[in-house]
């Protein structure tokens, strides 16, 4: 049994209260990891091409205000 399978089995055994607590923790953890990944990508230059394209489209009037 893999670590993931063990974790899935444990989560299935959570009470409703435990599942709610776990879900809230995981949402925050996942959100923080996503933010960290975006920051790492931005600092490494992985997003530079997309930023340049977006700015070019904005200057050409191909965007709209949100």
PDB file of N, CA, C and O in Angstrom, chain B, residues numbered from 101:
ATOM      1  N   UNK B 101       0.855  -1.180   0.000  1.00  0.00           N
ATOM      2  CA  UNK B 101       0.000   0.000   0.000  1.00  0.00           C
ATOM      3  C   UNK B 101       0.896   1.236   0.000  1.00  0.00           C
ATOM      4  O   UNK B 101       1.817   1.344   0.810  1.00  0.00           O
ATOM      5  N   UNK B 102       0.621   2.165  -0.912  1.00  0.00           N
ATOM      6  CA  UNK B 102       1.418   3.389  -1.015  1.00  0.00           C
ATOM      7  C   UNK B 102       1.038   4.361   0.103  1.00  0.00           C
ATOM      8  O   UNK B 102       0.026   4.189   0.783  1.00  0.00           O
ATOM      9  N   UNK B 103       1.871   5.377   0.272  1.00  0.00           N
ATOM     10  CA  UNK B 103       1.573   6.411   1.263  1.00  0.00           C
ATOM     11  C   UNK B 103       0.238   7.074   0.957  1.00  0.00           C
ATOM     12  O   UNK B 103      -0.550   7.355   1.860  1.00  0.00           O
ATOM     13  N   UNK B 104      -0.009   7.323  -0.328  1.00  0.00           N
ATOM     14  CA  UNK B 104      -1.260   7.967  -0.721  1.00  0.00           C
ATOM     15  C   UNK B 104      -2.461   7.075  -0.414  1.00  0.00           C
ATOM     16  O   UNK B 104      -3.486   7.557   0.069  1.00  0.00           O
ATOM     17  N   UNK B 105      -2.342   5.809  -0.685  1.00  0.00           N
ATOM     18  CA  UNK B 105      -3.438   4.885  -0.384  1.00  0.00           C
ATOM     19  C   UNK B 105      -3.693   4.825   1.123  1.00  0.00           C
ATOM     20  O   UNK B 105      -4.844   4.768   1.557  1.00  0.00           O
ATOM     21  N   UNK B 106      -2.631   4.837   1.913  1.00  0.00           N
ATOM     22  CA  UNK B 106      -2.794   4.844   3.374  1.00  0.00           C
ATOM     23  C   UNK B 106      -3.506   6.110   3.822  1.00  0.00           C
ATOM     24  O   UNK B 106      -4.397   6.069   4.670  1.00  0.00           O
ATOM     25  N   UNK B 107      -3.101   7.242   3.239  1.00  0.00           N
ATOM     26  CA  UNK B 107      -3.722   8.522   3.591  1.00  0.00           C
ATOM     27  C   UNK B 107      -5.198   8.527   3.197  1.00  0.00           C
ATOM     28  O   UNK B 107      -6.047   8.966   3.972  1.00  0.00           O
ATOM     29  N   UNK B 108      -5.503   8.041   1.999  1.00  0.00           N
ATOM     30  CA  UNK B 108      -6.897   7.968   1.564  1.00  0.00           C
ATOM     31  C   UNK B 108      -7.720   7.129   2.541  1.00  0.00           C
ATOM     32  O   UNK B 108      -8.839   7.498   2.899  1.00  0.00           O
ATOM     33  N   UNK B 109      -7.170   6.028   2.957  1.00  0.00           N
ATOM     34  CA  UNK B 109      -7.864   5.149   3.905  1.00  0.00           C
ATOM     35  C   UNK B 109      -8.115   5.884   5.226  1.00  0.00           C
ATOM     36  O   UNK B 109      -9.208   5.798   5.785  1.00  0.00           O
ATOM     37  N   UNK B 110      -7.125   6.592   5.716  1.00  0.00           N
ATOM     38  CA  UNK B 110      -7.278   7.334   6.967  1.00  0.00           C
ATOM     39  C   UNK B 110      -8.319   8.442   6.841  1.00  0.00           C
ATOM     40  O   UNK B 110      -9.141   8.632   7.737  1.00  0.00           O
ATOM     41  N   UNK B 111      -8.282   9.166   5.738  1.00  0.00           N
ATOM     42  CA  UNK B 111      -9.249  10.253   5.538  1.00  0.00           C
ATOM     43  C   UNK B 111     -10.667   9.703   5.507  1.00  0.00           C
ATOM     44  O   UNK B 111     -11.581  10.327   6.045  1.00  0.00           O
ATOM     45  N   UNK B 112     -10.860   8.563   4.897  1.00  0.00           N
ATOM     46  CA  UNK B 112     -12.188   7.954   4.848  1.00  0.00           C
ATOM     47  C   UNK B 112     -12.699   7.585   6.238  1.00  0.00           C
ATOM     48  O   UNK B 112     -13.905   7.443   6.438  1.00  0.00           O
ATOM     49  N   UNK B 113     -11.808   7.433   7.177  1.00  0.00           N
ATOM     50  CA  UNK B 113     -12.202   7.065   8.542  1.00  0.00           C
ATOM     51  C   UNK B 113     -12.434   8.288   9.434  1.00  0.00           C
ATOM     52  O   UNK B 113     -12.847   8.135  10.583  1.00  0.00           O
ATOM     53  N   UNK B 114     -12.179   9.493   8.929  1.00  0.00           N
ATOM     54  CA  UNK B 114     -12.382  10.712   9.721  1.00  0.00           C
ATOM     55  C   UNK B 114     -13.851  10.874  10.094  1.00  0.00           C
ATOM     56  O   UNK B 114     -14.745  10.490   9.340  1.00  0.00           O
ATOM     57  N   UNK B 115     -14.078  11.445  11.258  1.00  0.00           N
ATOM     58  CA  UNK B 115     -15.432  11.866  11.621  1.00  0.00           C
ATOM     59  C   UNK B 115     -15.749  13.124  10.799  1.00  0.00           C
ATOM     60  O   UNK B 115     -14.865  13.689  10.155  1.00  0.00           O
ATOM     61  N   UNK B 116     -16.987  13.546  10.827  1.00  0.00           N
ATOM     62  CA  UNK B 116     -17.354  14.771  10.090  1.00  0.00           C
ATOM     63  C   UNK B 116     -16.551  15.964  10.577  1.00  0.00           C
ATOM     64  O   UNK B 116     -16.086  16.773   9.774  1.00  0.00           O
ATOM     65  N   UNK B 117     -16.388  16.076  11.873  1.00  0.00           N
ATOM     66  CA  UNK B 117     -15.633  17.203  12.436  1.00  0.00           C
ATOM     67  C   UNK B 117     -14.169  17.140  12.006  1.00  0.00           C
ATOM     68  O   UNK B 117     -13.578  18.158  11.649  1.00  0.00           O
ATOM     69  N   UNK B 118     -13.592  15.947  12.041  1.00  0.00           N
ATOM     70  CA  UNK B 118     -12.202  15.786  11.610  1.00  0.00           C
ATOM     71  C   UNK B 118     -12.053  16.096  10.122  1.00  0.00           C
ATOM     72  O   UNK B 118     -11.073  16.714   9.705  1.00  0.00           O
ATOM     73  N   UNK B 119     -13.021  15.668   9.334  1.00  0.00           N
ATOM     74  CA  UNK B 119     -12.975  15.933   7.898  1.00  0.00           C
ATOM     75  C   UNK B 119     -13.066  17.433   7.624  1.00  0.00           C
ATOM     76  O   UNK B 119     -12.367  17.947   6.750  1.00  0.00           O
ATOM     77  N   UNK B 120     -13.911  18.125   8.354  1.00  0.00           N
ATOM     78  CA  UNK B 120     -14.021  19.573   8.198  1.00  0.00           C
ATOM     79  C   UNK B 120     -12.706  20.252   8.547  1.00  0.00           C
ATOM     80  O   UNK B 120     -12.248  21.137   7.824  1.00  0.00           O
ATOM     81  N   UNK B 121     -12.103  19.844   9.644  1.00  0.00           N
ATOM     82  CA  UNK B 121     -10.816  20.409  10.066  1.00  0.00           C
ATOM     83  C   UNK B 121      -9.739  20.129   9.024  1.00  0.00           C
ATOM     84  O   UNK B 121      -8.965  21.016   8.666  1.00  0.00           O
ATOM     85  N   UNK B 122      -9.695  18.892   8.543  1.00  0.00           N
ATOM     86  CA  UNK B 122      -8.708  18.512   7.535  1.00  0.00           C
ATOM     87  C   UNK B 122      -8.925  19.298   6.245  1.00  0.00           C
ATOM     88  O   UNK B 122      -7.971  19.805   5.656  1.00  0.00           O
ATOM     89  N   UNK B 123     -10.163  19.396   5.812  1.00  0.00           N
ATOM     90  CA  UNK B 123     -10.492  20.118   4.580  1.00  0.00           C
ATOM     91  C   UNK B 123     -10.045  21.569   4.683  1.00  0.00           C
ATOM     92  O   UNK B 123      -9.441  22.091   3.746  1.00  0.00           O
ATOM     93  N   UNK B 124     -10.324  22.222   5.786  1.00  0.00           N
ATOM     94  CA  UNK B 124      -9.922  23.620   5.975  1.00  0.00           C
ATOM     95  C   UNK B 124      -8.401  23.762   5.981  1.00  0.00           C
ATOM     96  O   UNK B 124      -7.851  24.683   5.377  1.00  0.00           O
ATOM     97  N   UNK B 125      -7.735  22.845   6.665  1.00  0.00           N
ATOM     98  CA  UNK B 125      -6.267  22.868   6.685  1.00  0.00           C
ATOM     99  C   UNK B 125      -5.716  22.675   5.278  1.00  0.00           C
ATOM    100  O   UNK B 125      -4.811  23.397   4.860  1.00  0.00           O
ATOM    101  N   UNK B 126      -6.263  21.695   4.540  1.00  0.00           N
ATOM    102  CA  UNK B 126      -5.733  21.402   3.213  1.00  0.00           C
ATOM    103  C   UNK B 126      -5.971  22.549   2.248  1.00  0.00           C
ATOM    104  O   UNK B 126      -5.102  22.840   1.426  1.00  0.00           O
ATOM    105  N   UNK B 127      -7.117  23.209   2.320  1.00  0.00           N
ATOM    106  CA  UNK B 127      -7.381  24.367   1.454  1.00  0.00           C
ATOM    107  C   UNK B 127      -6.328  25.450   1.675  1.00  0.00           C
ATOM    108  O   UNK B 127      -5.803  26.020   0.719  1.00  0.00           O
ATOM    109  N   UNK B 128      -6.025  25.729   2.940  1.00  0.00           N
ATOM    110  CA  UNK B 128      -5.025  26.751   3.248  1.00  0.00           C
ATOM    111  C   UNK B 128      -3.639  26.294   2.780  1.00  0.00           C
ATOM    112  O   UNK B 128      -2.894  27.070   2.182  1.00  0.00           O
ATOM    113  N   UNK B 129      -3.305  25.050   3.050  1.00  0.00           N
ATOM    114  CA  UNK B 129      -2.011  24.505   2.630  1.00  0.00           C
ATOM    115  C   UNK B 129      -1.875  24.571   1.113  1.00  0.00           C
ATOM    116  O   UNK B 129      -0.850  25.026   0.605  1.00  0.00           O
ATOM    117  N   UNK B 130      -2.892  24.125   0.387  1.00  0.00           N
ATOM    118  CA  UNK B 130      -2.857  24.101  -1.068  1.00  0.00           C
ATOM    119  C   UNK B 130      -2.752  25.520  -1.630  1.00  0.00           C
ATOM    120  O   UNK B 130      -2.009  25.756  -2.583  1.00  0.00           O
ATOM    121  N   UNK B 131      -3.479  26.448  -1.054  1.00  0.00           N
ATOM    122  CA  UNK B 131      -3.431  27.837  -1.494  1.00  0.00           C
ATOM    123  C   UNK B 131      -2.033  28.423  -1.290  1.00  0.00           C
ATOM    124  O   UNK B 131      -1.512  29.117  -2.164  1.00  0.00           O
ATOM    125  N   UNK B 132      -1.438  28.144  -0.145  1.00  0.00           N
ATOM    126  CA  UNK B 132      -0.084  28.635   0.131  1.00  0.00           C
ATOM    127  C   UNK B 132       0.936  28.025  -0.827  1.00  0.00           C
ATOM    128  O   UNK B 132       1.852  28.710  -1.281  1.00  0.00           O
ATOM    129  N   UNK B 133       0.778  26.747  -1.132  1.00  0.00           N
ATOM    130  CA  UNK B 133       1.685  26.087  -2.078  1.00  0.00           C
ATOM    131  C   UNK B 133       1.539  26.688  -3.478  1.00  0.00           C
ATOM    132  O   UNK B 133       2.530  26.890  -4.179  1.00  0.00           O
ATOM    133  N   UNK B 134       0.302  26.970  -3.878  1.00  0.00           N
ATOM    134  CA  UNK B 134       0.057  27.587  -5.184  1.00  0.00           C
ATOM    135  C   UNK B 134       0.726  28.961  -5.241  1.00  0.00           C
ATOM    136  O   UNK B 134       1.389  29.292  -6.223  1.00  0.00           O
ATOM    137  N   UNK B 135       0.549  29.756  -4.189  1.00  0.00           N
ATOM    138  CA  UNK B 135       1.183  31.080  -4.140  1.00  0.00           C
ATOM    139  C   UNK B 135       2.699  30.967  -4.229  1.00  0.00           C
ATOM    140  O   UNK B 135       3.343  31.750  -4.928  1.00  0.00           O
ATOM    141  N   UNK B 136       3.270  29.996  -3.525  1.00  0.00           N
ATOM    142  CA  UNK B 136       4.716  29.800  -3.544  1.00  0.00           C
ATOM    143  C   UNK B 136       5.190  29.413  -4.943  1.00  0.00           C
ATOM    144  O   UNK B 136       6.231  29.886  -5.399  1.00  0.00           O
ATOM    145  N   UNK B 137       4.435  28.560  -5.619  1.00  0.00           N
ATOM    146  CA  UNK B 137       4.805  28.138  -6.967  1.00  0.00           C
ATOM    147  C   UNK B 137       4.764  29.310  -7.943  1.00  0.00           C
ATOM    148  O   UNK B 137       5.668  29.475  -8.762  1.00  0.00           O
ATOM    149  N   UNK B 138       3.710  30.123  -7.851  1.00  0.00           N
ATOM    150  CA  UNK B 138       3.605  31.300  -8.725  1.00  0.00           C
ATOM    151  C   UNK B 138       4.776  32.248  -8.463  1.00  0.00           C
ATOM    152  O   UNK B 138       5.376  32.767  -9.405  1.00  0.00           O
ATOM    153  N   UNK B 139       5.097  32.474  -7.201  1.00  0.00           N
ATOM    154  CA  UNK B 139       6.222  33.350  -6.858  1.00  0.00           C
ATOM    155  C   UNK B 139       7.533  32.791  -7.411  1.00  0.00           C
ATOM    156  O   UNK B 139       8.325  33.528  -7.998  1.00  0.00           O
ATOM    157  N   UNK B 140       7.762  31.494  -7.224  1.00  0.00           N
ATOM    158  CA  UNK B 140       8.976  30.862  -7.754  1.00  0.00           C
ATOM    159  C   UNK B 140       9.044  30.997  -9.275  1.00  0.00           C
ATOM    160  O   UNK B 140      10.100  31.305  -9.827  1.00  0.00           O
ATOM    161  N   UNK B 141       7.915  30.767  -9.949  1.00  0.00           N
ATOM    162  CA  UNK B 141       7.885  30.876 -11.406  1.00  0.00           C
ATOM    163  C   UNK B 141       8.159  32.311 -11.855  1.00  0.00           C
ATOM    164  O   UNK B 141       8.880  32.536 -12.827  1.00  0.00           O
ATOM    165  N   UNK B 142       7.587  33.267 -11.152  1.00  0.00           N
ATOM    166  CA  UNK B 142       7.810  34.676 -11.501  1.00  0.00           C
ATOM    167  C   UNK B 142       9.278  35.057 -11.314  1.00  0.00           C
ATOM    168  O   UNK B 142       9.868  35.717 -12.170  1.00  0.00           O
ATOM    169  N   UNK B 143       9.856  34.643 -10.203  1.00  0.00           N
ATOM    170  CA  UNK B 143      11.254  34.978  -9.931  1.00  0.00           C
ATOM    171  C   UNK B 143      12.217  34.292 -10.896  1.00  0.00           C
ATOM    172  O   UNK B 143      13.287  34.825 -11.187  1.00  0.00           O
ATOM    173  N   UNK B 144      11.846  33.121 -11.389  1.00  0.00           N
ATOM    174  CA  UNK B 144      12.733  32.388 -12.297  1.00  0.00           C
ATOM    175  C   UNK B 144      12.577  32.826 -13.753  1.00  0.00           C
ATOM    176  O   UNK B 144      13.349  32.396 -14.610  1.00  0.00           O
ATOM    177  N   UNK B 145      11.593  33.673 -14.043  1.00  0.00           N
ATOM    178  CA  UNK B 145      11.389  34.154 -15.402  1.00  0.00           C
ATOM    179  C   UNK B 145      10.434  33.304 -16.224  1.00  0.00           C
ATOM    180  O   UNK B 145      10.214  33.591 -17.401  1.00  0.00           O
ATOM    181  N   UNK B 146       9.867  32.269 -15.630  1.00  0.00           N
ATOM    182  CA  UNK B 146       8.965  31.385 -16.378  1.00  0.00           C
ATOM    183  C   UNK B 146       7.706  32.104 -16.869  1.00  0.00           C
ATOM    184  O   UNK B 146       7.074  31.657 -17.826  1.00  0.00           O
ATOM    185  N   UNK B 147       7.341  33.203 -16.227  1.00  0.00           N
ATOM    186  CA  UNK B 147       6.122  33.914 -16.607  1.00  0.00           C
ATOM    187  C   UNK B 147       6.391  35.119 -17.503  1.00  0.00           C
ATOM    188  O   UNK B 147       5.449  35.776 -17.946  1.00  0.00           O
ATOM    189  N   UNK B 148       7.651  35.416 -17.773  1.00  0.00           N
ATOM    190  CA  UNK B 148       8.010  36.614 -18.527  1.00  0.00           C
ATOM    191  C   UNK B 148       7.342  36.676 -19.897  1.00  0.00           C
ATOM    192  O   UNK B 148       6.850  37.733 -20.294  1.00  0.00           O
ATOM    193  N   UNK B 149       7.317  35.567 -20.621  1.00  0.00           N
ATOM    194  CA  UNK B 149       6.726  35.542 -21.958  1.00  0.00           C
ATOM    195  C   UNK B 149       5.237  35.863 -21.880  1.00  0.00           C
ATOM    196  O   UNK B 149       4.728  36.639 -22.689  1.00  0.00           O
ATOM    197  N   UNK B 150       4.538  35.274 -20.913  1.00  0.00           N
ATOM    198  CA  UNK B 150       3.106  35.529 -20.786  1.00  0.00           C
ATOM    199  C   UNK B 150       2.830  36.977 -20.398  1.00  0.00           C
ATOM    200  O   UNK B 150       1.874  37.580 -20.886  1.00  0.00           O
ATOM    201  N   UNK B 151       3.658  37.535 -19.529  1.00  0.00           N
ATOM    202  CA  UNK B 151       3.492  38.930 -19.118  1.00  0.00           C
ATOM    203  C   UNK B 151       3.688  39.844 -20.322  1.00  0.00           C
ATOM    204  O   UNK B 151       2.908  40.771 -20.544  1.00  0.00           O
ATOM    205  N   UNK B 152       4.733  39.575 -21.094  1.00  0.00           N
ATOM    206  CA  UNK B 152       5.009  40.388 -22.281  1.00  0.00           C
ATOM    207  C   UNK B 152       3.837  40.330 -23.257  1.00  0.00           C
ATOM    208  O   UNK B 152       3.420  41.358 -23.789  1.00  0.00           O
ATOM    209  N   UNK B 153       3.303  39.127 -23.492  1.00  0.00           N
ATOM    210  CA  UNK B 153       2.162  38.974 -24.392  1.00  0.00           C
ATOM    211  C   UNK B 153       0.939  39.726 -23.874  1.00  0.00           C
ATOM    212  O   UNK B 153       0.235  40.376 -24.647  1.00  0.00           O
ATOM    213  N   UNK B 154       0.687  39.638 -22.581  1.00  0.00           N
ATOM    214  CA  UNK B 154      -0.475  40.318 -21.996  1.00  0.00           C
ATOM    215  C   UNK B 154      -0.329  41.833 -22.107  1.00  0.00           C
ATOM    216  O   UNK B 154      -1.294  42.521 -22.440  1.00  0.00           O
ATOM    217  N   UNK B 155       0.845  42.352 -21.837  1.00  0.00           N
ATOM    218  CA  UNK B 155       1.066  43.801 -21.943  1.00  0.00           C
ATOM    219  C   UNK B 155       0.941  44.274 -23.388  1.00  0.00           C
ATOM    220  O   UNK B 155       0.408  45.353 -23.645  1.00  0.00           O
ATOM    221  N   UNK B 156       1.427  43.478 -24.323  1.00  0.00           N
ATOM    222  CA  UNK B 156       1.316  43.815 -25.748  1.00  0.00           C
ATOM    223  C   UNK B 156      -0.143  43.861 -26.168  1.00  0.00           C
ATOM    224  O   UNK B 156      -0.555  44.785 -26.870  1.00  0.00           O
ATOM    225  N   UNK B 157      -0.937  42.870 -25.745  1.00  0.00           N
ATOM    226  CA  UNK B 157      -2.354  42.854 -26.077  1.00  0.00           C
ATOM    227  C   UNK B 157      -3.087  44.025 -25.443  1.00  0.00           C
ATOM    228  O   UNK B 157      -3.984  44.602 -26.056  1.00  0.00           O
ATOM    229  N   UNK B 158      -2.713  44.379 -24.224  1.00  0.00           N
ATOM    230  CA  UNK B 158      -3.346  45.518 -23.555  1.00  0.00           C
ATOM    231  C   UNK B 158      -3.050  46.810 -24.304  1.00  0.00           C
ATOM    232  O   UNK B 158      -3.948  47.623 -24.526  1.00  0.00           O
ATOM    233  N   UNK B 159      -1.798  47.001 -24.692  1.00  0.00           N
ATOM    234  CA  UNK B 159      -1.423  48.219 -25.432  1.00  0.00           C
ATOM    235  C   UNK B 159      -2.122  48.292 -26.780  1.00  0.00           C
ATOM    236  O   UNK B 159      -2.383  49.382 -27.288  1.00  0.00           O
ATOM    237  N   UNK B 160      -2.430  47.124 -27.369  1.00  0.00           N
ATOM    238  CA  UNK B 160      -3.110  47.082 -28.663  1.00  0.00           C
ATOM    239  C   UNK B 160      -4.630  47.218 -28.519  1.00  0.00           C
ATOM    240  O   UNK B 160      -5.356  47.174 -29.513  1.00  0.00           O
ATOM    241  N   UNK B 161      -5.108  47.383 -27.285  1.00  0.00           N
ATOM    242  CA  UNK B 161      -6.535  47.556 -27.048  1.00  0.00           C
ATOM    243  C   UNK B 161      -7.341  46.269 -27.133  1.00  0.00           C
ATOM    244  O   UNK B 161      -8.553  46.299 -27.349  1.00  0.00           O
ATOM    245  N   UNK B 162      -6.663  45.135 -26.960  1.00  0.00           N
ATOM    246  CA  UNK B 162      -7.344  43.844 -27.065  1.00  0.00           C
ATOM    247  C   UNK B 162      -7.842  43.316 -25.722  1.00  0.00           C
ATOM    248  O   UNK B 162      -8.261  42.163 -25.618  1.00  0.00           O
ATOM    249  N   UNK B 163      -7.795  44.159 -24.703  1.00  0.00           N
ATOM    250  CA  UNK B 163      -8.240  43.735 -23.369  1.00  0.00           C
ATOM    251  C   UNK B 163      -9.369  44.645 -22.913  1.00  0.00           C
ATOM    252  O   UNK B 163      -9.657  45.670 -23.531  1.00  0.00           O
ATOM    253  N   UNK B 164      -9.994  44.250 -21.827  1.00  0.00           N
ATOM    254  CA  UNK B 164     -11.049  45.079 -21.253  1.00  0.00           C
ATOM    255  C   UNK B 164     -10.859  45.156 -19.752  1.00  0.00           C
ATOM    256  O   UNK B 164     -10.297  44.245 -19.144  1.00  0.00           O
ATOM    257  N   UNK B 165     -11.315  46.215 -19.168  1.00  0.00           N
ATOM    258  CA  UNK B 165     -11.214  46.412 -17.722  1.00  0.00           C
ATOM    259  C   UNK B 165     -12.133  45.464 -17.001  1.00  0.00           C
ATOM    260  O   UNK B 165     -13.256  45.215 -17.442  1.00  0.00           O
ATOM    261  N   UNK B 166     -11.666  44.937 -15.901  1.00  0.00           N
ATOM    262  CA  UNK B 166     -12.504  44.045 -15.091  1.00  0.00           C
ATOM    263  C   UNK B 166     -13.252  44.819 -14.034  1.00  0.00           C
ATOM    264  O   UNK B 166     -14.007  44.233 -13.258  1.00  0.00           O
TER     265      UNK B 166
END
